[in-house]
Amino acid sequence: MNGAPMSTDRLHLEQTYLPNVPQPLADAVWTFALQQSRLLPHHDLAQAYRDVAALIRLARRTGDVG
C-alpha cells in the first residue's frame, strides 16, 4: 500500500471475503484482483476475492495453510 489510504472498496472486500488474513496476503489478493479485473472484463473485483477466499477455505480444510 505504500502508506496510501485504503480504498473503501478494498476495505469492504477484505472485511467481507478475507477476515483475519495477514496484511501481506491481503495486499497480494488486492493486486491479483486488480489484474484479474483488467484481464477478464467479466471478472470483477468481488469475484476475484470470492475465488481467493474459496481457495483459502479449501487450503485450511486440507491443512495446507495455517
Number of C-alpha atoms within 10 A of each C-alpha: 9 4 5 6 7 9 9 9 11 17 12 12 20 21 12 13 17 21 11 9 12 9 11 10 11 19 14 10 20 19 11 16 23 14 14 17 16 13 10 9 8 10 15 14 21 18 15 21 22 16 14 17 18 14 12 17 14 13 13 12 11 9 9 10 10 7
